[in-house]
């Protein structure tokens, strides 16, 4: 009886271990890797995710490509095999996430030696093309990625310069165009106004995380850059003053441009009036010159007589006056 019971128990154990527990499924948002005695089933010696790494890093992070089991099932595995499944859905993690400590913000030092707090989140997903790096490369790949991200972020904040800041002053030291915001030049303001540039830079710098840790960065969302309260109050006062200066400069320029425009219009009107008054006189002088050139003084006298006849027809009264030393009389006509 004892050998029969032992064989029956061994058969039941084998049936449960190999048949019942040998089937598994993979969820739609998961991918699985099968290991045999702890070794993953490999397809090639190098994964196809090293394009964003340098030559030195390609040698250091040369992970093999493994066979990936897609969603579905049930699949079968042998007792000496183990299933390592991981979610490949896009996930979000706050920038302050750290398994070793709790923190409300990430501290960083700006180029003005101001300690500021940074908050936000990053969206990431596990790369199906480099699952070996995520599962077997390091013990906690997300922790490594967050540490790398924060290090690059602090380095960027410490050296960040607004690309528009060079146009703040002209070559002669005066202010440039009125469109330039005078609140530029302060590191906190520069960072706050250029968050899209900062996020884009972080995404570019962290592309190597795919080859290093098998994690693909989907987006970097840095949403808050907050200095200490007393520094923030001082910056608010500075910004208010500079905004007031900018508004006064804009108003003064607008008034000056208006006065210049009005002066130009007045000059144009006066010039047109003067030309209108001078034009008949110039025409009369040109006419008299032509008559004298063609008919001499007699022609000019005849022209003047004819002009007087036209005026006499329009007069209402003619006044004659006698000169004191002769009989000659002159007449004055009133229209």
C-alpha positions, 0 to 999 in steps of 0.5 A: 500500500505504501508504494502505491500511495507514494506513486499516487501522491507523486502523480498528483503532484506532477499533475498539479505542478506540470499541468495545472500550474503550467498554464499561464496567460498574459494581459493585454497591457503586459509582455512576458519573458520566459526563463529556464533555470533563471536564464531568459530565452535569447534571440540575439546577442544585442537588442535594437535599442542602442541608437541613442547611446555613445560608443562607450555606452554601447559596449557597457549596455549591450543587452541581448534580445529576448523572446517576448510573449505577447498578450493572450493565452493560455500558454504552457511552461515547464516546471523549471521555467518561470514567467516574468511579466511586466506592464508596457502601458504608459505610466506616470510617476511624480518627480519626487518619487524616491523609494528611499525617502519621502520628499515634497519637492526636488531642490535645485540651485539656479545660476543665481545661487538660489535654491528652488523647488521643482515639481512635476511628473514624467510619463514612461513605459517599459520598452518591449524591444529591450525587456532584458535591461528592465528585468535583468539589467539593474535591480530597480530600473525606475529608481535609476531612471529617476536618479538620472533624470533628477541629476540631468535636471539639476545640471540644466537648471544650474546652467540655464540661460534664456535664449531670448536674453541676449536681445535684452540690450542693444549694442549701445547698451540701450533697451532693445525693442519694446517687445522684450520683457524686462523681467528676463535675466533673472534665473527663476523668471527665465526658467518659468517662462521657458518650461517647454524648452526645459521639458524638451531638453529633458526628453532629449537627454533621457532618450538614452534611458531606453538603452540603459534601463529598458524604459522609454520616456514618453514625456517630461512635465515640469510644472512648478518651479518655486523659490523660497517664500522670501525670494519669491516675494522679492522677485514679485517686487522686482517683476512689478517694478520692471513691468511698470518700467516697461509700461512707462517706456511703451507709453512714452514711445507711443506718445513720441510716435504720435507727436512725430506723426502729427508733426509730419502731417502738419509739415505736409499740410503747410508745404502743400498750402505753400505750393498751392499759393506759389504755383499761380505766381510761378505760372504767371512769371513763366507766361510773362517771360515767354511773352517778353521773349517772343514779343518784347516789352510791347507784348508785355504791355499789351498783355497787361492791357488785356488783363486790365480790360478783363478786370474792368469788366468786373469792377463796380466803381472806378476812382481817378486821382490827379497827381499834384505835379501834373495833369496825369490821372490814375484810376483805381477800380473796385470790384 
